């Protein structure tokens, strides 16, 4: 589907996409939920890191403003 989408974007034309039949099970749902939870933890860590950098930059700006 990705290549069809990219092709459609380049050529600006309509593309018929037929989705593959999937067998979504409880087990596969649990796997996806687990992956989402890991990604959520990673995103939370990134957010904390960004906040730390933001605080450091504000402190640097404050110190430079006093000079």
PQR file with spaces between the fields and no chain letter, atoms N, CA, C, O and H, PARSE charges and radii, in Angstrom:
ATOM       1  N    UNK     1       0.816   -1.189    0.000 -0.4000 1.5000
ATOM       2  CA   UNK     1       0.000    0.000    0.000 -0.0000 2.0000
ATOM       3  C    UNK     1       0.857    1.248    0.000  0.5500 1.7000
ATOM       4  O    UNK     1       0.476    2.262   -0.587 -0.5500 1.4000
ATOM       5  N    UNK     2       1.991    1.191    0.640 -0.4000 1.5000
ATOM       6  CA   UNK     2       2.864    2.345    0.713 -0.0000 2.0000
ATOM       7  C    UNK     2       3.319    2.789   -0.666  0.5500 1.7000
ATOM       8  O    UNK     2       3.285    3.980   -0.978 -0.5500 1.4000
ATOM       9  H    UNK     2       2.300    0.368    1.117  0.4000 1.0000
ATOM      10  N    UNK     3       3.749    1.838   -1.499 -0.4000 1.5000
ATOM      11  CA   UNK     3       4.210    2.207   -2.832 -0.0000 2.0000
ATOM      12  C    UNK     3       3.058    2.729   -3.683  0.5500 1.7000
ATOM      13  O    UNK     3       3.249    3.637   -4.491 -0.5500 1.4000
ATOM      14  H    UNK     3       3.776    0.871   -1.246  0.4000 1.0000
ATOM      15  N    UNK     4       1.882    2.172   -3.512 -0.4000 1.5000
ATOM      16  CA   UNK     4       0.716    2.668   -4.252 -0.0000 2.0000
ATOM      17  C    UNK     4       0.383    4.084   -3.811  0.5500 1.7000
ATOM      18  O    UNK     4       0.027    4.927   -4.635 -0.5500 1.4000
ATOM      19  H    UNK     4       1.727    1.433   -2.856  0.4000 1.0000
ATOM      20  N    UNK     5       0.495    4.346   -2.525 -0.4000 1.5000
ATOM      21  CA   UNK     5       0.208    5.685   -2.000 -0.0000 2.0000
ATOM      22  C    UNK     5       1.240    6.677   -2.531  0.5500 1.7000
ATOM      23  O    UNK     5       0.882    7.768   -2.972 -0.5500 1.4000
ATOM      24  H    UNK     5       0.784    3.662   -1.855  0.4000 1.0000
ATOM      25  N    UNK     6       2.520    6.302   -2.491 -0.4000 1.5000
ATOM      26  CA   UNK     6       3.560    7.188   -3.000 -0.0000 2.0000
ATOM      27  C    UNK     6       3.366    7.453   -4.480  0.5500 1.7000
ATOM      28  O    UNK     6       3.550    8.580   -4.942 -0.5500 1.4000
ATOM      29  H    UNK     6       2.811    5.415   -2.132  0.4000 1.0000
ATOM      30  N    UNK     7       2.997    6.426   -5.224 -0.4000 1.5000
ATOM      31  CA   UNK     7       2.750    6.583   -6.649 -0.0000 2.0000
ATOM      32  C    UNK     7       1.592    7.543   -6.885  0.5500 1.7000
ATOM      33  O    UNK     7       1.651    8.389   -7.777 -0.5500 1.4000
ATOM      34  H    UNK     7       2.847    5.512   -4.849  0.4000 1.0000
ATOM      35  N    UNK     8       0.548    7.410   -6.089 -0.4000 1.5000
ATOM      36  CA   UNK     8      -0.615    8.279   -6.237 -0.0000 2.0000
ATOM      37  C    UNK     8      -0.254    9.718   -5.913  0.5500 1.7000
ATOM      38  O    UNK     8      -0.758   10.646   -6.546 -0.5500 1.4000
ATOM      39  H    UNK     8       0.501    6.722   -5.364  0.4000 1.0000
ATOM      40  N    UNK     9       0.614    9.907   -4.935 -0.4000 1.5000
ATOM      41  CA   UNK     9       1.012   11.263   -4.589 -0.0000 2.0000
ATOM      42  C    UNK     9       1.813   11.897   -5.720  0.5500 1.7000
ATOM      43  O    UNK     9       1.649   13.084   -6.001 -0.5500 1.4000
ATOM      44  H    UNK     9       1.024    9.153   -4.421  0.4000 1.0000
ATOM      45  N    UNK    10       2.672   11.129   -6.368 -0.4000 1.5000
ATOM      46  CA   UNK    10       3.519   11.658   -7.432 -0.0000 2.0000
ATOM      47  C    UNK    10       2.721   11.934   -8.692  0.5500 1.7000
ATOM      48  O    UNK    10       2.943   12.944   -9.359 -0.5500 1.4000
ATOM      49  H    UNK    10       2.806   10.164   -6.139  0.4000 1.0000
ATOM      50  N    UNK    11       1.802   11.054   -9.022 -0.4000 1.5000
ATOM      51  CA   UNK    11       1.074   11.170  -10.278 -0.0000 2.0000
ATOM      52  C    UNK    11      -0.251   11.909  -10.118  0.5500 1.7000
ATOM      53  O    UNK    11      -0.899   12.251  -11.107 -0.5500 1.4000
ATOM      54  H    UNK    11       1.621   10.233   -8.480  0.4000 1.0000
ATOM      55  N    UNK    12      -0.650   12.154   -8.875 -0.4000 1.5000
ATOM      56  CA   UNK    12      -1.899   12.852   -8.589 -0.0000 2.0000
ATOM      57  C    UNK    12      -3.079   12.172   -9.289  0.5500 1.7000
ATOM      58  O    UNK    12      -3.858   12.825   -9.984 -0.5500 1.4000
ATOM      59  H    UNK    12      -0.124   11.876   -8.071  0.4000 1.0000
ATOM      60  N    UNK    13      -3.201   10.870   -9.101 -0.4000 1.5000
ATOM      61  CA   UNK    13      -4.289   10.113   -9.710 -0.0000 2.0000
ATOM      62  C    UNK    13      -4.949    9.237   -8.655  0.5500 1.7000
ATOM      63  O    UNK    13      -4.416    9.053   -7.561 -0.5500 1.4000
ATOM      64  H    UNK    13      -2.569   10.340   -8.536  0.4000 1.0000
ATOM      65  N    UNK    14      -6.092    8.709   -8.992 -0.4000 1.5000
ATOM      66  CA   UNK    14      -6.789    7.806   -8.078 -0.0000 2.0000
ATOM      67  C    UNK    14      -6.180    6.417   -8.168  0.5500 1.7000
ATOM      68  O    UNK    14      -5.823    5.951   -9.250 -0.5500 1.4000
ATOM      69  H    UNK    14      -6.525    8.858   -9.881  0.4000 1.0000
ATOM      70  N    UNK    15      -6.066    5.765   -7.028 -0.4000 1.5000
ATOM      71  CA   UNK    15      -5.517    4.418   -6.984 -0.0000 2.0000
ATOM      72  C    UNK    15      -6.479    3.550   -6.202  0.5500 1.7000
ATOM      73  O    UNK    15      -6.880    3.908   -5.095 -0.5500 1.4000
ATOM      74  H    UNK    15      -6.356    6.144   -6.148  0.4000 1.0000
ATOM      75  N    UNK    16      -6.854    2.411   -6.764 -0.4000 1.5000
ATOM      76  CA   UNK    16      -7.689    1.457   -6.045 -0.0000 2.0000
ATOM      77  C    UNK    16      -6.781    0.560   -5.220  0.5500 1.7000
ATOM      78  O    UNK    16      -5.866   -0.072   -5.748 -0.5500 1.4000
ATOM      79  H    UNK    16      -6.528    2.120   -7.663  0.4000 1.0000
ATOM      80  N    UNK    17      -7.040    0.513   -3.938 -0.4000 1.5000
ATOM      81  CA   UNK    17      -6.227   -0.312   -3.050 -0.0000 2.0000
ATOM      82  C    UNK    17      -7.115   -1.383   -2.455  0.5500 1.7000
ATOM      83  O    UNK    17      -8.175   -1.085   -1.904 -0.5500 1.4000
ATOM      84  H    UNK    17      -7.783    1.027   -3.510  0.4000 1.0000
ATOM      85  N    UNK    18      -6.686   -2.624   -2.564 -0.4000 1.5000
ATOM      86  CA   UNK    18      -7.418   -3.742   -1.983 -0.0000 2.0000
ATOM      87  C    UNK    18      -6.653   -4.183   -0.746  0.5500 1.7000
ATOM      88  O    UNK    18      -5.508   -4.628   -0.830 -0.5500 1.4000
ATOM      89  H    UNK    18      -5.825   -2.866   -3.011  0.4000 1.0000
ATOM      90  N    UNK    19      -7.302   -4.053    0.397 -0.4000 1.5000
ATOM      91  CA   UNK    19      -6.661   -4.448    1.652 -0.0000 2.0000
ATOM      92  C    UNK    19      -6.564   -5.963    1.725  0.5500 1.7000
ATOM      93  O    UNK    19      -7.465   -6.685    1.299 -0.5500 1.4000
ATOM      94  H    UNK    19      -8.232   -3.691    0.465  0.4000 1.0000
ATOM      95  N    UNK    20      -5.435   -6.431    2.282 -0.4000 1.5000
ATOM      96  CA   UNK    20      -5.287   -7.861    2.491 -0.0000 2.0000
ATOM      97  C    UNK    20      -6.211   -8.293    3.625  0.5500 1.7000
ATOM      98  O    UNK    20      -6.467   -7.533    4.559 -0.5500 1.4000
ATOM      99  H    UNK    20      -4.703   -5.844    2.628  0.4000 1.0000
ATOM     100  N    UNK    21      -6.697   -9.505    3.531 -0.4000 1.5000
ATOM     101  CA   UNK    21      -7.521  -10.047    4.606 -0.0000 2.0000
ATOM     102  C    UNK    21      -6.604  -10.378    5.773  0.5500 1.7000
ATOM     103  O    UNK    21      -5.592  -11.060    5.609 -0.5500 1.4000
ATOM     104  H    UNK    21      -6.489  -10.122    2.773  0.4000 1.0000
ATOM     105  N    UNK    22      -6.962   -9.896    6.938 -0.4000 1.5000
ATOM     106  CA   UNK    22      -6.135  -10.160    8.116 -0.0000 2.0000
ATOM     107  C    UNK    22      -6.936  -10.981    9.112  0.5500 1.7000
ATOM     108  O    UNK    22      -8.163  -10.910    9.166 -0.5500 1.4000
ATOM     109  H    UNK    22      -7.784   -9.342    7.072  0.4000 1.0000
ATOM     110  N    UNK    23      -6.220  -11.746    9.883 -0.4000 1.5000
ATOM     111  CA   UNK    23      -6.834  -12.546   10.934 -0.0000 2.0000
ATOM     112  C    UNK    23      -6.393  -11.960   12.263  0.5500 1.7000
ATOM     113  O    UNK    23      -5.376  -12.356   12.833 -0.5500 1.4000
ATOM     114  H    UNK    23      -5.223  -11.804    9.839  0.4000 1.0000
ATOM     115  N    UNK    24      -7.177  -11.012   12.741 -0.4000 1.5000
ATOM     116  CA   UNK    24      -6.852  -10.314   13.977 -0.0000 2.0000
ATOM     117  C    UNK    24      -7.328  -11.158   15.145  0.5500 1.7000
ATOM     118  O    UNK    24      -8.516  -11.457   15.271 -0.5500 1.4000
ATOM     119  H    UNK    24      -8.003  -10.690   12.278  0.4000 1.0000
ATOM     120  N    UNK    25      -6.390  -11.534   15.993 -0.4000 1.5000
ATOM     121  CA   UNK    25      -6.727  -12.394   17.125 -0.0000 2.0000
ATOM     122  C    UNK    25      -6.438  -11.666   18.426  0.5500 1.7000
ATOM     123  O    UNK    25      -5.828  -10.597   18.443 -0.5500 1.4000
ATOM     124  H    UNK    25      -5.426  -11.291   15.891  0.4000 1.0000
ATOM     125  N    UNK    26      -6.887  -12.268   19.507 -0.4000 1.5000
ATOM     126  CA   UNK    26      -6.608  -11.717   20.828 -0.0000 2.0000
ATOM     127  C    UNK    26      -5.105  -11.661   21.074  0.5500 1.7000
ATOM     128  O    UNK    26      -4.603  -10.705   21.665 -0.5500 1.4000
ATOM     129  H    UNK    26      -7.382  -13.137   19.493  0.4000 1.0000
ATOM     130  N    UNK    27      -4.394  -12.678   20.623 -0.4000 1.5000
ATOM     131  CA   UNK    27      -2.939  -12.710   20.812 -0.0000 2.0000
ATOM     132  C    UNK    27      -2.265  -11.569   20.059  0.5500 1.7000
ATOM     133  O    UNK    27      -1.371  -10.909   20.588 -0.5500 1.4000
ATOM     134  H    UNK    27      -4.802  -13.454   20.143  0.4000 1.0000
ATOM     135  N    UNK    28      -2.701  -11.341   18.818 -0.4000 1.5000
ATOM     136  CA   UNK    28      -2.087  -10.254   18.058 -0.0000 2.0000
ATOM     137  C    UNK    28      -2.451   -8.902   18.665  0.5500 1.7000
ATOM     138  O    UNK    28      -1.655   -7.965   18.614 -0.5500 1.4000
ATOM     139  H    UNK    28      -3.428  -11.878   18.389  0.4000 1.0000
ATOM     140  N    UNK    29      -3.643   -8.795   19.236 -0.4000 1.5000
ATOM     141  CA   UNK    29      -4.036   -7.560   19.920 -0.0000 2.0000
ATOM     142  C    UNK    29      -3.137   -7.314   21.122  0.5500 1.7000
ATOM     143  O    UNK    29      -2.724   -6.181   21.370 -0.5500 1.4000
ATOM     144  H    UNK    29      -4.290   -9.556   19.277  0.4000 1.0000
ATOM     145  N    UNK    30      -2.833   -8.366   21.865 -0.4000 1.5000
ATOM     146  CA   UNK    30      -1.947   -8.228   23.023 -0.0000 2.0000
ATOM     147  C    UNK    30      -0.546   -7.803   22.591  0.5500 1.7000
ATOM     148  O    UNK    30       0.092   -6.993   23.264 -0.5500 1.4000
ATOM     149  H    UNK    30      -3.168   -9.287   21.664  0.4000 1.0000
ATOM     150  N    UNK    31      -0.074   -8.337   21.488 -0.4000 1.5000
ATOM     151  CA   UNK    31       1.243   -7.947   20.973 -0.0000 2.0000
ATOM     152  C    UNK    31       1.242   -6.469   20.608  0.5500 1.7000
ATOM     153  O    UNK    31       2.166   -5.736   20.961 -0.5500 1.4000
ATOM     154  H    UNK    31      -0.592   -8.995   20.941  0.4000 1.0000
ATOM     155  N    UNK    32       0.206   -6.033   19.904 -0.4000 1.5000
ATOM     156  CA   UNK    32       0.117   -4.627   19.514 -0.0000 2.0000
ATOM     157  C    UNK    32       0.025   -3.717   20.732  0.5500 1.7000
ATOM     158  O    UNK    32       0.666   -2.667   20.774 -0.5500 1.4000
ATOM     159  H    UNK    32      -0.545   -6.628   19.617  0.4000 1.0000
ATOM     160  N    UNK    33      -0.763   -4.109   21.714 -0.4000 1.5000
ATOM     161  CA   UNK    33      -0.883   -3.312   22.937 -0.0000 2.0000
ATOM     162  C    UNK    33       0.472   -3.208   23.627  0.5500 1.7000
ATOM     163  O    UNK    33       0.851   -2.139   24.106 -0.5500 1.4000
ATOM     164  H    UNK    33      -1.284   -4.962   21.680  0.4000 1.0000
ATOM     165  N    UNK    34       1.198   -4.317   23.675 -0.4000 1.5000
ATOM     166  CA   UNK    34       2.533   -4.297   24.269 -0.0000 2.0000
ATOM     167  C    UNK    34       3.464   -3.348   23.536  0.5500 1.7000
ATOM     168  O    UNK    34       4.208   -2.595   24.165 -0.5500 1.4000
ATOM     169  H    UNK    34       0.891   -5.185   23.286  0.4000 1.0000
ATOM     170  N    UNK    35       3.427   -3.379   22.211 -0.4000 1.5000
ATOM     171  CA   UNK    35       4.268   -2.488   21.420 -0.0000 2.0000
ATOM     172  C    UNK    35       3.883   -1.031   21.641  0.5500 1.7000
ATOM     173  O    UNK    35       4.751   -0.162   21.723 -0.5500 1.4000
ATOM     174  H    UNK    35       2.823   -3.990   21.700  0.4000 1.0000
ATOM     175  N    UNK    36       2.594   -0.764   21.737 -0.4000 1.5000
ATOM     176  CA   UNK    36       2.124    0.599   21.994 -0.0000 2.0000
ATOM     177  C    UNK    36       2.603    1.075   23.359  0.5500 1.7000
ATOM     178  O    UNK    36       3.014    2.226   23.508 -0.5500 1.4000
ATOM     179  H    UNK    36       1.888   -1.469   21.670  0.4000 1.0000
ATOM     180  N    UNK    37       2.554    0.197   24.352 -0.4000 1.5000
ATOM     181  CA   UNK    37       3.006    0.570   25.690 -0.0000 2.0000
ATOM     182  C    UNK    37       4.502    0.884   25.698  0.5500 1.7000
ATOM     183  O    UNK    37       4.934    1.825   26.365 -0.5500 1.4000
ATOM     184  H    UNK    37       2.221   -0.738   24.231  0.4000 1.0000
ATOM     185  N    UNK    38       5.289    0.108   24.967 -0.4000 1.5000
ATOM     186  CA   UNK    38       6.727    0.375   24.876 -0.0000 2.0000
ATOM     187  C    UNK    38       6.962    1.723   24.199  0.5500 1.7000
ATOM     188  O    UNK    38       7.775    2.524   24.659 -0.5500 1.4000
ATOM     189  H    UNK    38       4.938   -0.656   24.425  0.4000 1.0000
ATOM     190  N    UNK    39       6.245    1.964   23.108 -0.4000 1.5000
ATOM     191  CA   UNK    39       6.383    3.243   22.412 -0.0000 2.0000
ATOM     192  C    UNK    39       5.978    4.395   23.318  0.5500 1.7000
ATOM     193  O    UNK    39       6.607    5.453   23.300 -0.5500 1.4000
ATOM     194  H    UNK    39       5.585    1.313   22.734  0.4000 1.0000
ATOM     195  N    UNK    40       4.924    4.194   24.113 -0.4000 1.5000
ATOM     196  CA   UNK    40       4.469    5.228   25.028 -0.0000 2.0000
ATOM     197  C    UNK    40       5.547    5.546   26.057  0.5500 1.7000
ATOM     198  O    UNK    40       5.777    6.712   26.378 -0.5500 1.4000
ATOM     199  H    UNK    40       4.413    3.334   24.127  0.4000 1.0000
ATOM     200  N    UNK    41       6.207    4.517   26.574 -0.4000 1.5000
ATOM     201  CA   UNK    41       7.302    4.729   27.532 -0.0000 2.0000
ATOM     202  C    UNK    41       8.450    5.483   26.867  0.5500 1.7000
ATOM     203  O    UNK    41       9.033    6.390   27.462 -0.5500 1.4000
ATOM     204  H    UNK    41       6.021    3.570   26.313  0.4000 1.0000
ATOM     205  N    UNK    42       8.770    5.105   25.637 -0.4000 1.5000
ATOM     206  CA   UNK    42       9.834    5.794   24.902 -0.0000 2.0000
ATOM     207  C    UNK    42       9.480    7.263   24.689  0.5500 1.7000
ATOM     208  O    UNK    42      10.325    8.141   24.863 -0.5500 1.4000
ATOM     209  H    UNK    42       8.296    4.368   25.154  0.4000 1.0000
ATOM     210  N    UNK    43       8.240    7.524   24.316 -0.4000 1.5000
ATOM     211  CA   UNK    43       7.798    8.903   24.101 -0.0000 2.0000
ATOM     212  C    UNK    43       7.821    9.704   25.395  0.5500 1.7000
ATOM     213  O    UNK    43       8.176   10.883   25.389 -0.5500 1.4000
ATOM     214  H    UNK    43       7.553    6.810   24.175  0.4000 1.0000
ATOM     215  N    UNK    44       7.446    9.073   26.503 -0.4000 1.5000
ATOM     216  CA   UNK    44       7.480    9.748   27.798 -0.0000 2.0000
ATOM     217  C    UNK    44       8.913   10.131   28.154  0.5500 1.7000
ATOM     218  O    UNK    44       9.154   11.231   28.653 -0.5500 1.4000
ATOM     219  H    UNK    44       7.158    8.116   26.507  0.4000 1.0000
ATOM     220  N    UNK    45       9.864    9.236   27.902 -0.4000 1.5000
ATOM     221  CA   UNK    45      11.279    9.519   28.175 -0.0000 2.0000
ATOM     222  C    UNK    45      11.766   10.667   27.303  0.5500 1.7000
ATOM     223  O    UNK    45      12.490   11.542   27.778 -0.5500 1.4000
ATOM     224  H    UNK    45       9.669    8.343   27.497  0.4000 1.0000
ATOM     225  N    UNK    46      11.379   10.673   26.045 -0.4000 1.5000
ATOM     226  CA   UNK    46      11.764   11.758   25.140 -0.0000 2.0000
ATOM     227  C    UNK    46      11.191   13.078   25.638  0.5500 1.7000
ATOM     228  O    UNK    46      11.877   14.100   25.621 -0.5500 1.4000
ATOM     229  H    UNK    46      10.791    9.962   25.659  0.4000 1.0000
ATOM     230  N    UNK    47       9.939   13.061   26.081 -0.4000 1.5000
ATOM     231  CA   UNK    47       9.302   14.269   26.611 -0.0000 2.0000
ATOM     232  C    UNK    47      10.063   14.791   27.825  0.5500 1.7000
ATOM     233  O    UNK    47      10.287   15.995   27.946 -0.5500 1.4000
ATOM     234  H    UNK    47       9.382   12.231   26.095  0.4000 1.0000
ATOM     235  N    UNK    48      10.461   13.894   28.725 -0.4000 1.5000
ATOM     236  CA   UNK    48      11.227   14.296   29.901 -0.0000 2.0000
ATOM     237  C    UNK    48      12.575   14.884   29.491  0.5500 1.7000
ATOM     238  O    UNK    48      13.016   15.885   30.056 -0.5500 1.4000
ATOM     239  H    UNK    48      10.278   12.915   28.627  0.4000 1.0000
ATOM     240  N    UNK    49      13.225   14.266   28.512 -0.4000 1.5000
ATOM     241  CA   UNK    49      14.511   14.776   28.027 -0.0000 2.0000
ATOM     242  C    UNK    49      14.356   16.166   27.419  0.5500 1.7000
ATOM     243  O    UNK    49      15.197   17.037   27.640 -0.5500 1.4000
ATOM     244  H    UNK    49      12.866   13.454   28.053  0.4000 1.0000
ATOM     245  N    UNK    50      13.297   16.377   26.665 -0.4000 1.5000
ATOM     246  CA   UNK    50      13.040   17.687   26.061 -0.0000 2.0000
ATOM     247  C    UNK    50      12.808   18.721   27.150  0.5500 1.7000
ATOM     248  O    UNK    50      13.315   19.840   27.060 -0.5500 1.4000
ATOM     249  H    UNK    50      12.613   15.669   26.486  0.4000 1.0000
ATOM     250  N    UNK    51      12.048   18.360   28.179 -0.4000 1.5000
ATOM     251  CA   UNK    51      11.809   19.289   29.284 -0.0000 2.0000
ATOM     252  C    UNK    51      13.105   19.630   30.004  0.5500 1.7000
ATOM     253  O    UNK    51      13.312   20.780   30.393 -0.5500 1.4000
ATOM     254  H    UNK    51      11.636   17.452   28.252  0.4000 1.0000
ATOM     255  N    UNK    52      13.984   18.639   30.186 -0.4000 1.5000
ATOM     256  CA   UNK    52      15.284   18.890   30.819 -0.0000 2.0000
ATOM     257  C    UNK    52      16.120   19.857   29.982  0.5500 1.7000
ATOM     258  O    UNK    52      16.727   20.783   30.521 -0.5500 1.4000
ATOM     259  H    UNK    52      13.816   17.705   29.870  0.4000 1.0000
ATOM     260  N    UNK    53      16.152   19.645   28.685 -0.4000 1.5000
ATOM     261  CA   UNK    53      16.902   20.538   27.796 -0.0000 2.0000
ATOM     262  C    UNK    53      16.303   21.935   27.837  0.5500 1.7000
ATOM     263  O    UNK    53      17.039   22.922   27.861 -0.5500 1.4000
ATOM     264  H    UNK    53      15.660   18.893   28.247  0.4000 1.0000
ATOM     265  N    UNK    54      14.987   22.031   27.845 -0.4000 1.5000
ATOM     266  CA   UNK    54      14.306   23.323   27.908 -0.0000 2.0000
ATOM     267  C    UNK    54      14.692   24.070   29.182  0.5500 1.7000
ATOM     268  O    UNK    54      14.969   25.269   29.137 -0.5500 1.4000
ATOM     269  H    UNK    54      14.390   21.230   27.826  0.4000 1.0000
ATOM     270  N    UNK    55      14.712   23.373   30.314 -0.4000 1.5000
ATOM     271  CA   UNK    55      15.101   24.003   31.583 -0.0000 2.0000
ATOM     272  C    UNK    55      16.544   24.485   31.527  0.5500 1.7000
ATOM     273  O    UNK    55      16.851   25.591   31.971 -0.5500 1.4000
ATOM     274  H    UNK    55      14.486   22.400   30.351  0.4000 1.0000
ATOM     275  N    UNK    56      17.438   23.646   30.976 -0.4000 1.5000
ATOM     276  CA   UNK    56      18.850   24.045   30.877 -0.0000 2.0000
ATOM     277  C    UNK    56      19.019   25.268   29.982  0.5500 1.7000
ATOM     278  O    UNK    56      19.793   26.170   30.299 -0.5500 1.4000
ATOM     279  H    UNK    56      17.188   22.747   30.615  0.4000 1.0000
ATOM     280  N    UNK    57      18.300   25.297   28.872 -0.4000 1.5000
ATOM     281  CA   UNK    57      18.389   26.454   27.977 -0.0000 2.0000
ATOM     282  C    UNK    57      17.876   27.719   28.657  0.5500 1.7000
ATOM     283  O    UNK    57      18.463   28.789   28.500 -0.5500 1.4000
ATOM     284  H    UNK    57      17.671   24.564   28.615  0.4000 1.0000
ATOM     285  N    UNK    58      16.791   27.603   29.408 -0.4000 1.5000
ATOM     286  CA   UNK    58      16.268   28.770   30.133 -0.0000 2.0000
ATOM     287  C    UNK    58      17.273   29.254   31.165  0.5500 1.7000
ATOM     288  O    UNK    58      17.443   30.460   31.345 -0.5500 1.4000
ATOM     289  H    UNK    58      16.314   26.733   29.536  0.4000 1.0000
ATOM     290  N    UNK    59      17.944   28.323   31.849 -0.4000 1.5000
ATOM     291  CA   UNK    59      18.971   28.712   32.816 -0.0000 2.0000
ATOM     292  C    UNK    59      20.139   29.409   32.123  0.5500 1.7000
ATOM     293  O    UNK    59      20.648   30.411   32.626 -0.5500 1.4000
ATOM     294  H    UNK    59      17.806   27.344   31.703  0.4000 1.0000
ATOM     295  N    UNK    60      20.563   28.891   30.982 -0.4000 1.5000
ATOM     296  CA   UNK    60      21.662   29.514   30.234 -0.0000 2.0000
ATOM     297  C    UNK    60      21.276   30.916   29.799  0.5500 1.7000
ATOM     298  O    UNK    60      22.068   31.850   29.926 -0.5500 1.4000
ATOM     299  H    UNK    60      20.149   28.077   30.574  0.4000 1.0000
ATOM     300  N    UNK    61      20.069   31.066   29.289 -0.4000 1.5000
ATOM     301  CA   UNK    61      19.593   32.385   28.854 -0.0000 2.0000
ATOM     302  C    UNK    61      19.536   33.336   30.038  0.5500 1.7000
ATOM     303  O    UNK    61      19.895   34.507   29.910 -0.5500 1.4000
ATOM     304  H    UNK    61      19.426   30.307   29.185  0.4000 1.0000
ATOM     305  N    UNK    62      19.088   32.847   31.191 -0.4000 1.5000
ATOM     306  CA   UNK    62      19.022   33.671   32.397 -0.0000 2.0000
ATOM     307  C    UNK    62      20.416   34.137   32.804  0.5500 1.7000
ATOM     308  O    UNK    62      20.610   35.309   33.128 -0.5500 1.4000
ATOM     309  H    UNK    62      18.796   31.897   31.295  0.4000 1.0000
ATOM     310  N    UNK    63      21.386   33.224   32.790 -0.4000 1.5000
ATOM     311  CA   UNK    63      22.764   33.578   33.157 -0.0000 2.0000
ATOM     312  C    UNK    63      23.341   34.573   32.159  0.5500 1.7000
ATOM     313  O    UNK    63      23.970   35.552   32.559 -0.5500 1.4000
ATOM     314  H    UNK    63      21.228   32.272   32.528  0.4000 1.0000
ATOM     315  N    UNK    64      23.137   34.337   30.874 -0.4000 1.5000
ATOM     316  CA   UNK    64      23.647   35.261   29.862 -0.0000 2.0000
ATOM     317  C    UNK    64      22.993   36.634   29.976  0.5500 1.7000
ATOM     318  O    UNK    64      23.622   37.649   29.677 -0.5500 1.4000
ATOM     319  H    UNK    64      22.625   33.542   30.549  0.4000 1.0000
ATOM     320  N    UNK    65      21.747   36.667   30.401 -0.4000 1.5000
ATOM     321  CA   UNK    65      21.052   37.943   30.580 -0.0000 2.0000
ATOM     322  C    UNK    65      21.621   38.766   31.715  0.5500 1.7000
ATOM     323  O    UNK    65      21.472   39.987   31.732 -0.5500 1.4000
ATOM     324  H    UNK    65      21.236   35.842   30.643  0.4000 1.0000
ATOM     325  N    UNK    66      22.271   38.114   32.660 -0.4000 1.5000
ATOM     326  CA   UNK    66      22.864   38.824   33.801 -0.0000 2.0000
ATOM     327  C    UNK    66      24.242   39.390   33.481  0.5500 1.7000
ATOM     328  O    UNK    66      24.750   40.242   34.210 -0.5500 1.4000
ATOM     329  H    UNK    66      22.393   37.121   32.645  0.4000 1.0000
ATOM     330  N    UNK    67      24.844   38.922   32.396 -0.4000 1.5000
ATOM     331  CA   UNK    67      26.210   39.362   32.059 -0.0000 2.0000
ATOM     332  C    UNK    67      26.183   40.750   31.444  0.5500 1.7000
ATOM     333  O    UNK    67      27.232   41.291   31.095 -0.5500 1.4000
ATOM     334  H    UNK    67      24.431   38.230   31.803  0.4000 1.0000
